Amino acid sequence: MFDLSRLGTWGDLPFFADALPSIEAALAGQQFLPPEHQVFAALERVQPEDCRVLILGQDPYPTPGHAHGLAFSAEEGTTPFPKSILNIFKEMESDLGENPSSPDLHHWADQGVLLLNTALTVRPHEAGSHAKLGWSELTRQVVARLDEAPRAWLLWGKHAQGFGQDLAAYHLKIETAHPSPLSAYRGFFGSRPFSTVNQWLMDQGQEPITWVGA
């Protein structure tokens, strides 16, 4: 079902031989989001050696036309913005004094920000519907691969934090509430993750992320 030719070195993860076939069988004949060719877009866009920051989401936006394979990101022209990314941009405005005009976060990915959902598919209009399909094994393997060298980890909400419990001490790990409307006021707002990540990257001798603009 899925074209794995663009995965690069991610394709070496055991998940693709061991677990993906059963997921493909479960999805056969079903409608799901994002479109089939975008399901692995996050991994295709950021190879392990290029990843500087990991942001973990939960599952794709269930509204048709929104999700395109990058966690929290939405297709250009999506209006209104999904509520989680709207809150992310509110915090960015507070932290950096500006925020993007588009919900499309491909420019983050192009700078080494891996925007990975822990479930890569969802049934239309049914949030969380594929949470137990088996995608979490891919998340665990990606996390293990990225644990091998220092990186910045933005773990928003207990679900994401559960995948980062055993990370090496040399990472920057920022754990806060999730940016959803239900929890953003419980610690996400005011956490200043964007400036914190950039300061850490510069301390590592790396270029900061240009969060706003291309």
Buried (B, 14 or more C-beta within 10 A) or exposed (E): EBEBEEBBEBBEBEBBEEBBEEBEEBBEEEEBBBEEEBBBBBBBBBBBEBBBBBBBBBBBBBBEBBBBBBBBBBBEEBEEBBBBBBBBBBBBEBBBEEBBEBBBBBBBBEBBBBBBBBBBBBBBEEBEBBBEBBBBBBBEBBBEBBBEEBBBBBBBBEBBBEBBEEBEEEBBBBBBBBBBEEBBEEBBBEBBBBBBBBEBBEEEEBEBBEBBEE
